[in-house]
Structure formats: structure tokens, C-alpha cells
């Protein structure tokens, strides 16, 4: 697996996160660069199988959504994640930071002010559109070229869509379980991208990140707020320096 120490600007800032298992390459989520030193962020559940010990970190990789993109090894990862029914208090835990071998002057910055209801923002992510019998499939999102060590993208598409803030927090009503939960480190938008977009950024009109996508219910999408992410990022970077 090749790792580039520096990549050209035209590759952009979004990355696809995936892993290899049994010769199959699976698209798990979207990540993006948040520092010049190759730090990236995504949703915690993207690394769930690593977090619970099912898949080693050496099987994970990321790649820019570009023709003949090289696989990039993930050197380290910090995961904060609990499944939905295990979430406690008012802080939703679904966040991951990772480090790749990349130097770049192109990365996203955070905007920590909480957005207003009715505000129009943009969601940008990478979606797996592979269809199996009319349904989205998990397998063979990529096909690795063994000769030249690059990945051919099959059904991964990049999307940018406008979304609207409908709740400055997350009031999650599960009608099936007859439960209601409130989380103050999140907000809610009216719609969003689907499979493969987990961890993608939500951007304001200055193209600063106000949150990342981690889930949804009844058509609405749940977003982890940038203020919380930035606070966790500061702690993560301090721990790396020890």
C-alpha cells in the first residue's frame, strides 16, 4: 500500500473511508482533512468494527475520490462511539479522528457558532450508489488494480446538496420504542445524503464546517455540532503530543 507524503491540490479535501475484507473493498463513510499534518475527522460508527475489535486498523484505508486514486494507510485513530440504545446523558457520542501520512495546505476549518433555525447550509459527501437487485449493496465498492496499486471507483459519487436547519439541537423521537431523547451537542437538518456519507461535512456560506453527518430518522438528518468536535479535537491533539 502506497502512502503519499504530499498530494496535489486538485485532489480536494473529502476522503472516502473503507476497509478490505476477504478481497472485497467496502465503502464505510466520508472523512475530511482538518489540519495541514494529515489529521482527518469522520463519524465514530465508521470505525465501529475496529472499535469493537473485529477488524484491525491495518485493514482500513482512505482514498481521494479521484480517478486511479492510491490507497492511503490510516496510521492511528481515536474513536468515541456508542450505539444508539447505549447513548447516555445529553451528549451523543459518534466521532472519530484519524491520522494519515499527508502534508497539505488545503483543509477545512470549523465554525463553532450554533446555526439558526431556517438557515440554509450545504452538505457535501461521498455516496455509494452500487445497486444489487434494486438495493444499495455493501460489497466491491472499489476494485483494486493489483499491477499499479490504485483503486478504480465503481459507484461512488460526490454530492453537494442544500439543506435547512430545522432544530438547533437533536430531539430524537423513536415512535417504535416510544422514547424521546435530547442531545445538546447536535443539531438537525431537513434532509441529507445516504449510504456512505456518514462523517461528511455540513458547510456554511463561508465554507466553514458547522457539523458532520452521523445519522437520521424519518427523513431528517442528525448532525454533530462543530463546537463539540473542535473541543474534542483540541483534546485529541494534546494527547498526540504526549
N, C-alpha and C positions, 0 to 999 in steps of 0.2 A: 504494500500500500504506500503510495507516494504522499508526501506532505510538502506543500509549497511553503517556503518561508515568507514569500511576498507574492501577492496576486495583483493583476492589473485592475484598474479602477472600473472597467466596464463590467466586471463580474457582479457588481452591486452589493447589497447588504443582506438580503434574505438568504438563508440556507435551508436545505432540506435535511432533516434528521431521520436516520433509519438504522437498521441492523441487518446483518446477514445470518441466516439460519438454514442449514441444510441446502446451501447453494441458492437460496432464494433471497432476494433483496426487498425489504419491506419499508414502505414509507410510513413513518410514525407521526411526524409533525413538522412544524416550521420553527426555525430559530432565526435570530438576527444578531449582528455584531453590535456590541455596546462599549468597546474600547479599542484603542489602537494596538493593543497587545494580544488580540485574539480571544477576548472574553465574549461569550455569547449567552443569550437567555432564551428560554422556552418554557412551556408548561411542564410541571413536575411529572404528570402522568405519562409524558413522552418517554421518560426513563423508568417507568414502573417496573418492567421486568428486570432491569439492573438493580433497582432499589430493593426488590424482594429476593434477589439472589438467583434468579432464573437464567439470566444471560450476562456474561462478563462484559466489562466495558470494552474490551478488545474487539468485540463483535459490532460495536456501534461505530457509526461514521457520520459525517455530514458532507454535503456537496452543494456547490452553487448550481442553480437551475439553468445551466448553460450547456450548449452542445459539446459533447465529449469532455464533460467536467470530470476532474480527478476526485477520487475519494480522499477525504481528509480525516485523519485519525483524531479521535477525541482523547485528549491527554488526561483530563481529570473532570470530575463532575460533582456538584453539590446538589442534592435533591431534598426538597421539602414537600412531602406529599402524603395525603391521607385519602382513602376512598370516601365517596360522598357520605355514606352512612356512618363513617367514623369521624367526621368533622365535629370539632367541639368549639365552644365559645363563639365569638363573633368574628374570628379570623379564619378565612378559608385558605388552606394550605395546598397549593398546586403550583410549585415554582421550581425551576432548575437553572443553575448557572453551570457553564462548562468552559473548558479552555482548549483551544486548538492552536497549532503552530502556524500563526499567521500574523504578519505585521501589515497594518493598513492605516490609511488616513481617512477612510470612509466608515463611519459607524453612526448609529442612532443615538440621540440624546433624549433625556426624559423631561417631561413637563409634569410637575407634581401637583399643580392646582387641580382640584376636583372639577370635572366638567359639569355643565349645567343641563338640566332637562330641556330637550328640544335642540340641543347643539348638534350640528351635522359634522361628522368626522369621517375618516376613511379607514377601512380595514384592508390590509394587504397580506396575502398568504399564498401558500402553495397547496394545491388541491389535487388529490388522487382521483382521477376520473376513469380508471380502469373498470370496465363492466364485465361481470360474469353472470350470464343468464339474466341480464337486466339489472343486476345489483352491483354496487361498488365492491370490488374484490380487494383482498389484502396482499396477495402474492405477486411476485415478479413485477413490482413497480419499476424496477430497473433491470437492465440486462448488462452485466459486466463484460467488457471486451478484454479477454484474458491476454491478448497479444500486446495491447498498448496500455493496459491498466487504466481505462477510463470507463465511465458508466454511460450507457445510452438511455436517455429518458424516454419512457414509453407513453404514459398517460398522466404525467404530472404537469399541471398548468398553473401559471401565475395569474392571480386575480387581484384587482383593486376595486372595491365597491364602497359607495357611500352608505353610512349607517347613521342612525339617530339615537341620541341618549334618551332613554325612557325612564330610568331610575338612577339616581346618584349613588345608590347603594345596591345591594342584592337582597331582595325579599323573595326567597325561593319557596314557592308553594308546590308541594308534591301531593296532588289530589288523590293519587292511588294509595299512598301511605297515610294520608290525612295529617300531614305535618307541614309546618311553616318555619323557615329559618331566616335569620337576618345576619348578614356579613358586612362589616363596615370597611373592609379593605378591597371592596369590589364595586363595580357599577354594572348597569345593564343597558344593552342596545337592542334595537327592534328586530334585527336580523343579522345574518353573517354567513361566512364561508363554512363549508362542511369538511368532510373527511380529509385529514392531512394538514389542515390549517391550524390545529392546536398549537398555541405558542406564538402565533403571528401577532404583529404589532397593530395597534389602533393609533392613528396619527391625526393630530390637529392641523389647522391650516398653515402652521409653521413647520410642518413635517417633523414635529417632536412627538415622541411616544407618550401617550397618556394611559396606556394599559396593554395587556396581552390577553388574547382569547384563551379560555380554558374549558368552556362547556356551554350548556344551554338547556332550555326546556320550553316546550310549547311555542317554538319558533323564535323566541328571544335568545340572545347570546349573553353569556356571563364573562365579564372582563375583570382581570386582576389589576387594581389601580397602580399607576406608576409611582405614586408616593410610597406605597408599601414596598414595591420592587426596589426602588432606589435605596431605601433604608436597609433592606436585606443585602443589596449589592455592596454597600459600604462595609457591612459586617463580613461578607464573603471575601472581599479584597483584603481586609485587615488580617483575616485568618490565613490567607495565602502568603502573607509576608512573614509569618512566624516561622 
